[in-house]
Amino acid sequence: MSRSLIFTAALCAALLAGSAPAQQADRAAHLGQALSALQAQRPGIVDAYVVTVALDPDPVFNREAREAGRVLSQRFDAAGRTIVLAADEGADHADGAGSPTDLALVLGRISELMDRKEDVLVLYSTSHGMPKAGLSYRDDSRNSSVVTPAELAAMFNDRGIENRLIILQACFSGQFVPALAAPRTVIATAASATRTSFGCSAGNDWTFFGHALINMAMRQPDTFVRQFRRAFVTIYGWELKQGIDPSDPQIKVGQDAAGWLSALDARAPKTAGLAVGNPPTELAK
């Protein structure tokens, strides 16, 4: 049996376990097709593999994850190397459901395709967060659990993925920095470990962080670190105007990440793109 067939069989078995057979069979087939279509890395080129995931059924997170997949794919030259895990909405489709199980499977497949010494995994996760706990996960049936910092770190470490840009949109997401920080890692979070982030009303197109960083700053030609700083200033201005405690977004750049980060920055689009969707409704108050 070929490697791809073995992978597809394993994927289907994992997704079907303990779930409604028909629904999960469709999901497994769809995600399996997307993962099989992922392009291999190009020797001598720092390729980015982009994964965006919405860990909550609220529409705001799923809208954000789907559009973030498009923005980050263009920003990091990752066409053919992007997977979006989120709920579908109308004609806007994702590659699979936003769940820790699917995320782990996607990271496993990417780790097989990438050159782990040369290429980079870019993750954007959007959800609620819980203090001193982690990222809140809810499925369509509103069953809930928590992805802890140690569990997310293990998803990367167990697969040998060291070159990684991890962007977490959630309240209290700064609590992930100590667990994920490493010499070849860049981690950016929407809030410090003790602060909430804003804009997660279910009907929104974007959260504050997603709108400022993904929808605005990352559509402008610049380095990632400067794009993050631009988003930080924008968010602080919104929070000051609203009279709310600053979320205090965090960024930590590993001392050995400059090489791959510079390579990706050098291939970023040279012209600005237009923002998509509506700003968070809280900004109109």
N, C-alpha and C positions, 0 to 999 in steps of 0.2 A: 504494500500500500504506500502511495506517495506521501511525502511530508504534508502537502496541502490537504489531502484527504484525511489524514490522521488528525490534523488540526481542526478541520471542519467537524469531524465526528466528535471530538472532545468538546468543542464549543457547543454543539447542540445538546450533548449530554449535560453539560453544566447549566445551560439556560433552562432546560426542561425539568430539572430536578425540583420537585416540590411545587410545581406551578401548573396552571391550567394548560393542558397539552396543546390544544389547537392554537391558542393565542401565543404561547411560548414557542411553538414550532415555527410560526410565522416570523416572530421576532428573531429567533435563532438563524433562520434562513436569510433574513434581510441583513443582519449584522455579519453573518458569515460571508455573504457576497461582498460587503463593503471591505471587510478585512482581507479577503482574497484579492481584491482589486488594488490594495495598497502597493505602491511602487517601491521597488528596492532602492537602497541608497546608491549614490553615485560616487565611486571611488575618487578621492582627491577633492571632493566638495563637501563642505559642512552642510549636510541636509538637516532640516527641521521636520520632525513629525509632530503634528499638532493634534491635540485631543481637547475637546471642550465637553463639559458635562454639567447638567442640571440635576442636582440631587434632591429635588423637591418638585411636586406636581403643580405648584402655583405657576400660572402662565408667565409671570415676569421672569422667572429664572430660565424657563424653556425658551422664551423669545430671545433672551440675552445669550444663552448658550448657542443657539442656532446662528445668530448674526455674528457672534464672536468667532465662530468657526470660519465664517467667510472673511472677516477682517484679518484674523491671525494667519489664515492660509495665504492671503495676499502679502501681508506684512513680512512673513518669514519664508516666502517662496516655497510654499508647501503644497502646491496643487498636486493632487494624487497621493498625498501623504497626510491627509487630514481625516479625522473621524469625529463626528458629532453625536453625542449621547444625550438625547432630550426627547420630549414628547413632540409629536407632529401637531401642526395647527394649520388646517386648510391645506393649501398646496405647498406649504413650507415643511419639508420632511427632514428628519434626522436619520442617522444610520442605525441607531439602536436606542434602547431605553437608558435613562440616566440612573444607574445603580452602581454600588460598589462592586458587585459581581461582574457586570459588563466592563467596568473600568479596569478591573484586574485582568480580564481576558484581553482587552485591547492592548494594555501595556505589555502583556506577555507576547502578543503577536508582533508588536513593534520592536521589542527587544530582539526578536529573531531576524528582523529585516535590517535593522540599523547597524552601522559600525559604531560600537559603543565608545570607542576612543575618539571618533571623529564627529559623529552626528549628535543631535540635540533633541530631547523630548520637551515639547512645550505643552503644558497643561493649564487650562483655564477652568476652574470649578466655581459654580455659583449656587448658593443655597443659603438657608438660615444657619446660624451658628450658636453654640451653647458655651457659656463660660466654663472654663476648667474642664472641658469635655471634648469638644471637637466640632466637626461639621454635622449638621442635622440632616438625616436622610429619611424621606418619606416616599413610599410607593403610591401607585394609583389607588390602592385600597386604604390609604392613610396609615398603614403599618409603619412604624418608625424605629430608627436606630441611630447610632452615632458612629461616625468615622473618626477615630481618635488620631492625634498626631503620630503616635507610634504605628498605627495600622497603615496610614498613608505612606509613611516613610518606608515601611516594609514592602509595600507594593513596588517601589522603585528599587530598593536595595536588594530584594530577593531576585530581581531580574537583571541586576548588574547595570542599571541605568544611572550613570553618574553625571553626565552632561544634561542638565535639566533646568528649564525655566518654569517655575511653578507660580501661578497667579491664582490667589484664592479670594473670592468675593463672598464674605460672610461676616456677620458680627463676631467679634472676639478672635478673628482669624490669625492675629499675631501670635497666638499661642502655638502655632505650627512652626514658627521660625526656629526655635532651638532644636526641634526634632529633625527638621529638613535641611538645615544649614550644613553645607559641606564645601570643600575647596572648589569644586567644579559646578556648584549650584547657585542659581539666582532665584530668590524667593521674594515675591511681592504680595502684600496682603491689604485688604480693604480697611482694616482696623488694627489697632493694637490688641494685645491679649486681654485688655480690661475694658475696651470700648466697643460700643455698637456702631455699625455702619447703617446707612439710610437708603430709602428709596425702594424698599422691597414690597410695596403695595402690590397685591396680586394682579391688578389691571395694568400696571406700568409696562412699558416696553423695555425700560432699563432701570437698574439701580443707580444710585449716585456714582458709585465706583465704576460700574460698567459703562455708564454714559461718559464719564470724564476720561477714563483711560482708553477703553476699547473704541467707543463710538466717536470720540473727539481727538484725543491726543495721538492715538496710534494710527489715525488716518493722515497725520501730518508727517512730512519727511523729517526724521530726526533719529537719534539713537534711542534705544529702549530706556536707558536710565533717564535721559532728558524728557522723554515722553511721560515716564512715571512722575517725575518732578512737576511737570506741567499739570498733570492730573491732580497731584497733591494740592497744589496752589488753588486750582479750580474748586476742588471739593471744600477746602478750608473756607474759601470765599462764600460758597453756598451755605455752609454750616454757620458761619458768622452772621450772615444775613438772616438766617432762620432763628438765630438765638439758641442753637442746640450745641451740646458738648461735642467738640471735634472728635471725629473717628480716629484720627491719627494713623493713616496708612503707613505701612512699614515696607522697607526694601532692604535686602541684604545680598551683597554680591560677593561670592566666594573669591578667594585670592587667585585661583587658577581658572576662573571663568572668562577672563578677558579675551582669550584667543577665539573661542567659539562665538562669544557675544559680538566681538568686532566683525567677524566674518559674516554673521547674519545681518548686522547693521549695515554693512557695506552693500548688501544686495536688497536693501529695503527700497520700496517705491520712491521715486524722486519727485513725484507730483502728489499734491494733496487729494484726498477723497472727501466725499460729502457724507455728513452724518445721516443715519437712517433712523426712522421711527421718531417717537415723541420723547422729549425730556421727562424725567420723573415728575409725576403730578405734584409732588410735595414742593417743587420749586416754584409753583404758581401761587403758593400761599403768601 
